[in-house]
Amino acid sequence: MVAGLAVFALLISPVPEPAAPQRLLSTPDQDVRSIQVKRPQKPQLQFSPDQGGWALRAPIEAPAHPLRIRDLLALTSLPAGAPIEINDHDLPRFGLNPPQATLMLGADTFDFGITDGLDGRRYVRHKQVVRLVPDNVYPLLIQGVDFFIDTRLLKEGLRLERIVVPHRVVWLQDGAWRSNPAPAAGEPPADSIASAWETAQALSVASGVDADGGQQVTLTFAGGITIAFEV
């Protein structure tokens, strides 16, 4: 009888829940106001908030790609291995002297070393502690400047009111898009042209390239804001 009770008690014992994975930062800063990226033999990148999004400030000024910024900020929430206490003599062994790249999120600095030969995770140093984290962020840090420029032609929040393209003008009047001249057979209606420009994204971005003498398209927005493109 005693043995039977012991077995029954064992069978109904609750199974312990697995421990939650550790993060690179136990309390990530939810209000990062600056981002910097340093990598050998490449220009340093600087970002700061701008009108509800982010802007690239150096080495050139341009709207920053929101998904790239999201992925950089996600570093602090990545699952991390057990902390490895190191001293300066250990840095070369982890590829941290010098770092392969450095990411600064506000006041927090993260140095990236080499990957572990067994599971492919990367050594990341924060203050004096090294941890292994999934290698999601380092491939972003070594990209060219153009990789971080927003591919959207227009910022969110701009209300388009007028478009001037070669041989045609479309404008918003009383909530409806109008065209002068009227679209010929096979040409898109005015509202389709407006919708296309409002959602247009570049397939790729190249900074520092002069225009090649294309035709000009001028967009006018509420508040008198005007943006001109060469197409």
C-alpha positions as CSV (number, residue, x, y, z in Angstrom):
1,M,0.0,0.0,0.0
2,V,2.8,2.4,0.8
3,A,4.6,1.6,-2.4
4,G,1.5,2.2,-4.4
5,L,0.9,5.6,-2.8
6,A,4.5,6.6,-3.6
7,V,4.1,5.7,-7.3
8,F,0.9,7.6,-7.5
9,A,2.4,10.7,-5.9
10,L,5.3,10.6,-8.4
11,L,2.9,10.4,-11.4
12,I,0.9,13.4,-10.4
13,S,3.9,15.6,-9.4
14,P,3.8,18.8,-11.6
15,V,6.4,19.0,-14.3
16,P,8.6,22.1,-13.7
17,E,8.3,24.8,-16.5
18,P,11.5,25.5,-18.4
19,A,13.3,28.6,-17.3
20,A,12.8,31.7,-19.5
21,P,15.8,32.3,-21.8
22,Q,18.2,35.1,-20.7
23,R,18.4,38.2,-22.8
24,L,21.5,40.2,-23.8
25,L,20.1,43.0,-21.6
26,S,17.8,42.0,-18.7
27,T,16.1,45.5,-19.0
28,P,16.5,46.8,-22.5
29,D,16.2,50.6,-22.9
30,Q,12.9,51.2,-24.6
31,D,13.7,54.9,-25.3
32,V,17.0,54.7,-27.3
33,R,17.7,58.2,-28.7
34,S,20.8,57.5,-30.7
35,I,22.4,54.7,-32.7
36,Q,26.0,54.4,-33.9
37,V,27.7,51.7,-35.9
38,K,31.5,51.4,-36.1
39,R,33.2,48.8,-38.4
40,P,36.8,48.5,-39.6
41,Q,37.6,50.3,-42.9
42,K,34.0,51.5,-43.4
43,P,32.4,54.9,-42.6
44,Q,30.8,55.2,-39.1
45,L,27.0,55.4,-39.2
46,Q,25.0,57.6,-37.0
47,F,21.2,57.6,-36.5
48,S,18.8,59.7,-34.5
49,P,15.0,59.9,-34.2
50,D,13.2,62.2,-36.7
51,Q,9.5,63.0,-36.9
52,G,8.3,59.7,-35.6
53,G,10.9,57.6,-37.4
54,W,14.7,57.6,-37.7
55,A,17.1,59.5,-39.8
56,L,20.6,58.6,-41.0
57,R,22.8,61.5,-39.9
58,A,26.3,60.4,-41.0
59,P,28.1,59.9,-43.3
60,I,25.2,61.3,-45.3
61,E,21.8,62.6,-44.3
62,A,18.8,60.5,-45.4
63,P,15.6,58.9,-44.0
64,A,16.6,55.6,-42.4
65,H,15.0,52.3,-43.3
66,P,12.5,51.5,-40.5
67,L,13.1,47.7,-40.7
68,R,16.9,48.1,-40.5
69,I,16.5,50.3,-37.4
70,R,14.1,47.8,-35.9
71,D,16.5,44.9,-36.4
72,L,19.4,46.9,-34.8
73,L,17.3,47.7,-31.7
74,A,16.3,44.1,-31.4
75,L,19.8,43.1,-30.4
76,T,19.2,43.7,-26.7
77,S,16.3,41.2,-26.7
78,L,18.1,38.3,-28.4
79,P,18.5,35.2,-26.3
80,A,22.0,35.0,-24.8
81,G,24.2,32.3,-23.4
82,A,25.7,32.3,-20.0
83,P,28.0,35.3,-19.2
84,I,31.7,34.7,-19.8
85,E,33.8,36.9,-17.6
86,I,37.0,38.0,-19.4
87,N,40.0,40.3,-19.1
88,D,42.0,42.2,-21.7
89,H,44.2,39.2,-22.4
90,D,41.2,37.1,-23.5
91,L,40.0,39.6,-26.1
92,P,41.9,38.2,-29.1
93,R,40.6,34.7,-28.5
94,F,37.0,36.0,-29.0
95,G,37.9,38.2,-31.9
96,L,37.4,41.3,-29.8
97,N,40.8,42.9,-30.1
98,P,39.8,44.9,-32.2
99,P,36.1,44.1,-32.4
100,Q,34.7,43.0,-35.8
101,A,32.1,45.8,-35.4
102,T,30.6,47.9,-32.6
103,L,27.0,48.9,-32.1
104,M,26.1,51.7,-29.7
105,L,22.4,51.9,-28.6
106,G,22.1,55.0,-26.5
107,A,24.5,54.6,-23.6
108,D,25.0,50.8,-24.2
109,T,28.0,49.7,-26.3
110,F,28.2,46.2,-27.8
111,D,31.4,44.9,-29.4
112,F,31.0,42.0,-31.8
113,G,33.6,39.2,-32.0
114,I,33.9,36.0,-34.0
115,T,31.4,33.2,-34.2
116,D,31.6,30.1,-32.2
117,G,32.8,27.1,-34.2
118,L,30.1,24.7,-32.9
119,D,26.8,26.5,-33.2
120,G,27.5,29.6,-35.2
121,R,26.4,32.1,-32.5
122,R,28.5,35.2,-32.2
123,Y,30.4,36.5,-29.2
124,V,29.1,39.9,-28.1
125,R,30.7,42.0,-25.4
126,H,28.7,44.4,-23.2
127,K,30.8,46.1,-20.6
128,Q,33.1,43.4,-19.3
129,V,30.9,40.4,-20.0
130,V,30.8,38.3,-23.2
131,R,27.8,36.2,-24.2
132,L,27.0,34.1,-27.2
133,V,23.9,35.4,-29.2
134,P,22.3,34.4,-32.5
135,D,24.2,35.9,-35.4
136,N,21.3,38.1,-36.6
137,V,22.7,41.6,-36.2
138,Y,26.4,41.5,-37.3
139,P,25.5,40.9,-41.0
140,L,23.6,44.2,-40.9
141,L,26.5,46.1,-39.4
142,I,28.9,45.4,-42.2
143,Q,26.5,46.6,-45.0
144,G,27.1,49.7,-47.1
145,V,25.6,53.0,-46.2
146,D,22.9,52.7,-48.9
147,F,21.5,49.6,-47.2
148,F,20.2,51.7,-44.3
149,I,18.4,54.4,-46.5
150,D,14.6,54.2,-46.5
151,T,13.4,52.8,-49.9
152,R,10.1,54.5,-49.6
153,L,9.9,57.6,-51.9
154,L,7.6,59.5,-49.5
155,K,7.5,59.7,-45.8
156,E,4.4,58.7,-43.9
157,G,2.1,61.5,-42.8
158,L,2.5,63.6,-46.0
159,R,-0.9,64.3,-47.7
160,L,-0.4,64.4,-51.5
161,E,-2.4,67.1,-53.3
162,R,-0.9,67.6,-56.7
163,I,1.4,65.7,-59.1
164,V,3.0,67.3,-62.2
165,V,4.4,64.7,-64.6
166,P,5.5,65.4,-68.2
167,H,2.4,66.4,-70.3
168,R,0.0,65.8,-67.4
169,V,-1.1,67.3,-64.1
170,V,-3.3,65.5,-61.5
171,W,-4.6,67.2,-58.4
172,L,-7.0,66.5,-55.5
173,Q,-10.2,68.6,-55.5
174,D,-13.1,68.0,-53.2
175,G,-11.8,64.6,-52.2
176,A,-11.5,63.4,-55.8
177,W,-8.4,63.2,-58.1
178,R,-8.7,65.1,-61.3
179,S,-6.5,65.1,-64.4
180,N,-5.6,67.6,-67.1
181,P,-5.6,66.5,-69.8
182,A,-8.1,63.7,-69.2
183,P,-6.4,60.2,-69.4
184,A,-6.3,58.8,-72.9
185,A,-7.3,55.2,-73.7
186,G,-5.0,52.8,-71.9
187,E,-3.6,55.5,-69.5
188,P,-4.1,55.2,-65.7
189,P,-6.8,57.3,-64.1
190,A,-5.7,60.2,-61.8
191,D,-6.4,58.3,-58.6
192,S,-4.2,55.4,-59.7
193,I,-1.3,57.7,-60.3
194,A,-1.7,59.3,-56.9
195,S,-1.9,55.9,-55.1
196,A,1.1,54.7,-57.0
197,W,3.3,57.6,-55.9
198,E,2.0,57.5,-52.3
199,T,3.1,53.8,-51.9
200,A,6.1,53.7,-54.3
201,Q,9.4,52.2,-53.0
202,A,12.8,51.9,-54.7
203,L,14.1,48.5,-55.6
204,S,17.6,49.7,-54.5
205,V,19.2,52.9,-53.3
206,A,22.5,54.4,-54.5
207,S,23.8,57.6,-52.7
208,G,26.1,60.1,-54.2
209,V,24.9,59.4,-57.8
210,D,24.1,62.4,-60.0
211,A,20.9,62.5,-62.0
212,D,21.2,61.5,-65.6
213,G,19.0,64.2,-67.1
214,G,15.6,62.4,-66.8
215,Q,12.2,64.0,-66.9
216,Q,11.1,65.8,-63.7
217,V,8.1,64.9,-61.6
218,T,7.0,67.3,-58.9
219,L,4.8,66.3,-56.0
220,T,3.0,68.9,-53.8
221,F,1.7,68.1,-50.4
222,A,-0.5,69.8,-47.8
223,G,1.3,72.6,-46.1
224,G,3.1,73.7,-49.3
225,I,5.7,70.9,-49.1
226,T,7.2,70.2,-52.5
227,I,9.4,67.2,-53.6
228,A,10.9,66.9,-57.1
229,F,12.2,63.7,-58.6
230,E,14.0,63.0,-61.8
231,V,12.7,59.9,-63.5
